[in-house]
């Protein structure tokens, strides 16, 4: 069935049939029944707007034929004798309407999406009026009916404008709805990508750090082997050499893992992102995080500067860690503020909260690996690597991080200073 509906001719026939049926619901704007306006024109326009991949002229011709055939059946049901020829003569002009309408719309087919609804409605109203004029002119030629009255034309103009803007409005509302769905899906995809990206960044960061440690151990082991050999301690020297060789193998395996992670990391991440977009994702993620703990937290952002950065993953990792810590520090309700501004050659990120604060005795050790004040319901301590991870990333970017907490023990502020030149994309507007 799906393959059947994907066929071009089947789609055109479906449009023609639906339009012809809609045209049977009629309105007579002038005195008498020689000219009528039905829902067929609105249906026809609606299909043309949504099915721009189809050839408009072919649609117009086939729809015109269907319309003439449908409306021409009146010779079978007419109360007074009416020949087929007379019926055809009465209705052939209606078929011309669809051909002229499709021909004019074909001029707009590739640029419809570029027009705003107000301008598009005006253009379609003009096309509708021209098509109706062509139909009336043909009726005048075939039937000799004079319809060129100013009041009739004014009524026709009003009807075409109302009809056109109604369909354009319906079309625009559907398109906007589709765009919102696509935007939501894109945002969801971006959030997932950034979640994966920050995870990969953390893993590659620590793996690179471990690589440096492995290289240092390898060098020390080899130096130990050399010294033992000089001291004629051949047996111990061989053991030291064996350790160095094994560590070297670990190093090569780590290099392969690092290369794979780096490749995956690079393929998952977009080129750059603005600071405003980055903070938007941080706030959205931590709003969900706070709701998970059933906390009522107000998030505020204050951007005195905004530019695009290629280092948004490490920046996202830094700010997201600080904000998530702030969420955990607030008991039931509170406020978390994020401010970004430039000071001299540095960009400053400030994350403040109205949480429980940090004891003065803890402030000098909070960045040490393993330090934590978080315990679960079973009394098991957290890993305590969040802030040390943040400090390491800040230092890798050549920056500094500091913490301030009020004397009363309520509220904490983290201040991160980074070189603007280092994190700002070269393509970012000044």
GUBADREN-396104 format. One record per residue (C-alpha): residue in three letters; z negated, x negated, y negated. Coordinates in steps of 0.2 Angstrom, whole numbers, always signed. Layout:
residues N
> aa Z X Y
> ALA Z X Y
...
//
This chain:
residues 430
> aa Z X Y
> UNK +0 +0 +0
> UNK -4 -14 -12
> UNK +12 -23 -8
> UNK +21 -7 -11
> UNK +13 -5 -28
> UNK +17 -23 -33
> UNK +36 -19 -31
> UNK +44 -19 -49
> UNK +55 -4 -45
> UNK +40 +6 -38
> UNK +30 +3 -54
> UNK +44 +8 -65
> UNK +47 +24 -55
> UNK +28 +28 -55
> UNK +28 +26 -75
> UNK +44 +37 -76
> UNK +36 +51 -64
> UNK +19 +50 -73
> UNK +28 +51 -90
> UNK +39 +65 -85
> UNK +24 +75 -79
> UNK +14 +72 -95
> UNK +29 +78 -105
> UNK +27 +95 -98
> UNK +11 +97 -108
> UNK +20 +102 -124
> UNK +17 +105 -143
> UNK +30 +113 -154
> UNK +28 +106 -172
> UNK +43 +115 -179
> UNK +48 +134 -179
> UNK +57 +138 -163
> UNK +57 +129 -147
> UNK +72 +117 -150
> UNK +60 +102 -152
> UNK +44 +98 -143
> UNK +31 +84 -142
> UNK +22 +82 -126
> UNK +9 +70 -118
> UNK +24 +60 -111
> UNK +26 +49 -126
> UNK +8 +44 -126
> UNK +8 +41 -108
> UNK +24 +31 -110
> UNK +16 +20 -124
> UNK +0 +17 -114
> UNK +10 +11 -99
> UNK +21 -1 -110
> UNK +6 -9 -118
> UNK -2 -13 -101
> UNK +13 -17 -91
> UNK +22 -30 -102
> UNK +28 -39 -87
> UNK +41 -26 -83
> UNK +58 -24 -92
> UNK +55 -11 -106
> UNK +74 -6 -107
> UNK +75 -2 -88
> UNK +59 +8 -90
> UNK +66 +17 -105
> UNK +82 +22 -96
> UNK +74 +27 -79
> UNK +60 +37 -89
> UNK +74 +45 -99
> UNK +83 +51 -83
> UNK +67 +57 -75
> UNK +62 +67 -91
> UNK +80 +75 -92
> UNK +79 +80 -74
> UNK +61 +87 -75
> UNK +64 +97 -91
> UNK +82 +102 -85
> UNK +74 +112 -71
> UNK +71 +126 -84
> UNK +89 +133 -79
> UNK +81 +138 -63
> UNK +66 +147 -70
> UNK +73 +153 -86
> UNK +71 +172 -89
> UNK +89 +174 -95
> UNK +104 +166 -87
> UNK +106 +148 -92
> UNK +119 +136 -85
> UNK +115 +119 -79
> UNK +126 +112 -93
> UNK +117 +121 -106
> UNK +101 +115 -100
> UNK +106 +97 -99
> UNK +113 +99 -117
> UNK +96 +105 -123
> UNK +86 +91 -114
> UNK +97 +76 -115
> UNK +90 +71 -132
> UNK +73 +70 -125
> UNK +79 +56 -113
> UNK +86 +47 -128
> UNK +69 +46 -136
> UNK +62 +36 -122
> UNK +77 +24 -122
> UNK +76 +21 -141
> UNK +57 +19 -140
> UNK +58 +6 -126
> UNK +72 -3 -135
> UNK +61 -5 -151
> UNK +45 -9 -141
> UNK +55 -23 -132
> UNK +56 -32 -149
> UNK +37 -33 -149
> UNK +33 -35 -130
> UNK +29 -54 -131
> UNK +19 -53 -147
> UNK +9 -37 -145
> UNK -7 -47 -141
> UNK -5 -56 -158
> UNK -6 -40 -169
> UNK -23 -32 -174
> UNK -25 -14 -169
> UNK -22 -7 -187
> UNK -5 -16 -189
> UNK +0 -13 -171
> UNK -4 +6 -174
> UNK +7 +6 -189
> UNK +22 -3 -180
> UNK +21 +9 -166
> UNK +20 +24 -177
> UNK +36 +18 -186
> UNK +45 +16 -169
> UNK +39 +33 -163
> UNK +46 +40 -179
> UNK +63 +31 -177
> UNK +63 +38 -159
> UNK +60 +55 -164
> UNK +73 +54 -178
> UNK +86 +48 -165
> UNK +81 +63 -154
> UNK +82 +75 -168
> UNK +99 +68 -174
> UNK +106 +70 -156
> UNK +100 +88 -155
> UNK +109 +91 -172
> UNK +125 +84 -165
> UNK +124 +93 -149
> UNK +116 +110 -154
> UNK +120 +110 -173
> UNK +102 +113 -177
> UNK +97 +108 -195
> UNK +79 +100 -194
> UNK +80 +89 -210
> UNK +67 +98 -220
> UNK +54 +88 -229
> UNK +39 +98 -223
> UNK +45 +96 -205
> UNK +47 +77 -207
> UNK +29 +76 -215
> UNK +22 +86 -200
> UNK +31 +74 -188
> UNK +25 +59 -197
> UNK +7 +65 -196
> UNK +8 +69 -177
> UNK +16 +52 -173
> UNK +3 +42 -183
> UNK -11 +52 -175
> UNK -4 +50 -157
> UNK +0 +31 -160
> UNK -17 +26 -166
> UNK -25 +37 -153
> UNK -16 +27 -139
> UNK -19 +10 -148
> UNK -37 +14 -150
> UNK -39 +18 -131
> UNK -29 +2 -127
> UNK -40 -9 -138
> UNK -56 -2 -131
> UNK -50 -6 -113
> UNK -44 -23 -118
> UNK -61 -27 -127
> UNK -70 -21 -112
> UNK -60 -32 -100
> UNK -63 -47 -112
> UNK -81 -44 -112
> UNK -81 -44 -93
> UNK -71 -60 -93
> UNK -82 -68 -106
> UNK -98 -64 -96
> UNK -90 -71 -80
> UNK -85 -87 -90
> UNK -102 -89 -97
> UNK -109 -87 -79
> UNK -97 -100 -73
> UNK -102 -111 -87
> UNK -121 -109 -83
> UNK -118 -113 -65
> UNK -107 -128 -70
> UNK -120 -135 -82
> UNK -134 -132 -69
> UNK -124 -142 -56
> UNK -120 -155 -70
> UNK -138 -158 -75
> UNK -143 -160 -57
> UNK -129 -172 -54
> UNK -133 -182 -70
> UNK -151 -184 -64
> UNK -146 -190 -47
> UNK -134 -202 -54
> UNK -146 -208 -67
> UNK -159 -212 -55
> UNK -147 -219 -42
> UNK -140 -231 -55
> UNK -158 -236 -59
> UNK -162 -239 -41
> UNK -146 -250 -40
> UNK -153 -261 -53
> UNK -169 -262 -43
> UNK -160 -266 -27
> UNK -150 -280 -35
> UNK -166 -288 -41
> UNK -174 -287 -24
> UNK -158 -294 -16
> UNK -158 -309 -28
> UNK -177 -312 -25
> UNK -175 -311 -6
> UNK -161 -324 -7
> UNK -171 -335 -19
> UNK -186 -334 -6
> UNK -174 -339 +8
> UNK -168 -354 -2
> UNK -186 -360 -6
> UNK -192 -357 +13
> UNK -177 -367 +18
> UNK -181 -381 +6
> UNK -199 -381 +14
> UNK -192 -383 +31
> UNK -198 -365 +36
> UNK -182 -361 +44
> UNK -189 -346 +54
> UNK -196 -338 +39
> UNK -181 -342 +29
> UNK -170 -333 +42
> UNK -181 -317 +41
> UNK -180 -317 +22
> UNK -161 -319 +23
> UNK -160 -305 +35
> UNK -170 -294 +23
> UNK -158 -299 +9
> UNK -143 -294 +20
> UNK -150 -278 +25
> UNK -154 -274 +6
> UNK -137 -279 +2
> UNK -130 -266 +15
> UNK -141 -253 +7
> UNK -134 -258 -10
> UNK -116 -255 -4
> UNK -121 -238 +3
> UNK -129 -233 -13
> UNK -113 -239 -22
> UNK -102 -227 -12
> UNK -114 -213 -14
> UNK -115 -216 -33
> UNK -96 -217 -34
> UNK -94 -200 -25
> UNK -108 -192 -36
> UNK -99 -199 -52
> UNK -82 -192 -46
> UNK -90 -175 -43
> UNK -99 -176 -59
> UNK -84 -180 -69
> UNK -73 -166 -61
> UNK -86 -153 -64
> UNK -89 -156 -82
> UNK -79 -151 -97
> UNK -75 -164 -111
> UNK -87 -159 -124
> UNK -98 -145 -131
> UNK -105 -141 -148
> UNK -124 -142 -151
> UNK -124 -124 -155
> UNK -116 -120 -138
> UNK -128 -131 -129
> UNK -144 -124 -137
> UNK -137 -106 -133
> UNK -137 -111 -115
> UNK -154 -119 -116
> UNK -162 -103 -124
> UNK -153 -91 -112
> UNK -159 -101 -97
> UNK -177 -102 -103
> UNK -177 -83 -108
> UNK -174 -80 -89
> UNK -187 -93 -84
> UNK -200 -85 -96
> UNK -196 -68 -88
> UNK -199 -75 -71
> UNK -217 -79 -76
> UNK -218 -62 -85
> UNK -222 -70 -102
> UNK -216 -63 -118
> UNK -209 -78 -128
> UNK -199 -78 -144
> UNK -186 -92 -145
> UNK -180 -98 -162
> UNK -166 -110 -166
> UNK -163 -119 -182
> UNK -147 -129 -183
> UNK -145 -139 -200
> UNK -131 -149 -192
> UNK -118 -145 -178
> UNK -104 -155 -170
> UNK -96 -158 -153
> UNK -103 -171 -141
> UNK -97 -178 -125
> UNK -116 -182 -120
> UNK -121 -164 -119
> UNK -126 -165 -101
> UNK -140 -178 -105
> UNK -144 -169 -121
> UNK -145 -153 -111
> UNK -156 -161 -98
> UNK -168 -168 -112
> UNK -170 -152 -122
> UNK -170 -140 -107
> UNK -184 -150 -99
> UNK -194 -150 -115
> UNK -192 -131 -118
> UNK -196 -127 -100
> UNK -212 -137 -101
> UNK -216 -127 -117
> UNK -213 -111 -107
> UNK -225 -116 -94
> UNK -238 -121 -108
> UNK -239 -104 -115
> UNK -251 -92 -107
> UNK -244 -75 -109
> UNK -235 -74 -126
> UNK -230 -86 -139
> UNK -216 -94 -149
> UNK -204 -109 -145
> UNK -194 -116 -159
> UNK -179 -128 -157
> UNK -173 -137 -173
> UNK -159 -149 -175
> UNK -155 -159 -191
> UNK -148 -176 -196
> UNK -159 -189 -205
> UNK -150 -204 -211
> UNK -140 -210 -196
> UNK -150 -201 -183
> UNK -149 -183 -176
> UNK -167 -176 -173
> UNK -171 -163 -160
> UNK -188 -155 -162
> UNK -195 -143 -149
> UNK -211 -135 -154
> UNK -222 -122 -145
> UNK -238 -112 -148
> UNK -245 -116 -131
> UNK -261 -124 -125
> UNK -257 -141 -133
> UNK -260 -159 -126
> UNK -277 -167 -125
> UNK -278 -183 -136
> UNK -283 -193 -121
> UNK -267 -188 -112
> UNK -255 -191 -126
> UNK -253 -210 -122
> UNK -249 -207 -104
> UNK -239 -191 -103
> UNK -223 -201 -101
> UNK -230 -211 -86
> UNK -222 -206 -69
> UNK -233 -196 -59
> UNK -244 -189 -73
> UNK -246 -170 -73
> UNK -257 -156 -78
> UNK -248 -143 -67
> UNK -255 -137 -51
> UNK -250 -123 -40
> UNK -261 -109 -33
> UNK -265 -120 -18
> UNK -271 -134 -30
> UNK -256 -146 -26
> UNK -250 -156 -41
> UNK -233 -156 -47
> UNK -222 -171 -45
> UNK -225 -177 -63
> UNK -208 -184 -67
> UNK -201 -172 -80
> UNK -207 -181 -96
> UNK -204 -198 -88
> UNK -186 -192 -84
> UNK -184 -186 -102
> UNK -190 -203 -109
> UNK -179 -213 -98
> UNK -163 -203 -103
> UNK -168 -204 -121
> UNK -170 -223 -120
> UNK -153 -224 -110
> UNK -145 -216 -126
> UNK -154 -229 -137
> UNK -166 -216 -144
> UNK -185 -213 -146
> UNK -196 -199 -141
> UNK -213 -194 -149
> UNK -226 -181 -147
> UNK -238 -172 -159
> UNK -251 -159 -154
> UNK -263 -151 -166
> UNK -282 -156 -166
> UNK -287 -138 -162
> UNK -277 -140 -145
> UNK -265 -126 -149
> UNK -246 -130 -149
> UNK -236 -146 -146
> UNK -221 -153 -154
> UNK -209 -166 -146
> UNK -197 -176 -158
> UNK -182 -184 -151
> UNK -172 -196 -162
> UNK -154 -201 -157
> UNK -140 -211 -165
> UNK -128 -198 -172
> UNK -114 -211 -170
> UNK -118 -213 -152
> UNK -118 -195 -146
> UNK -106 -187 -158
> UNK -88 -185 -152
> UNK -74 -195 -161
> UNK -64 -179 -162
> UNK -78 -168 -170
> UNK -75 -162 -187
> UNK -85 -171 -201
//
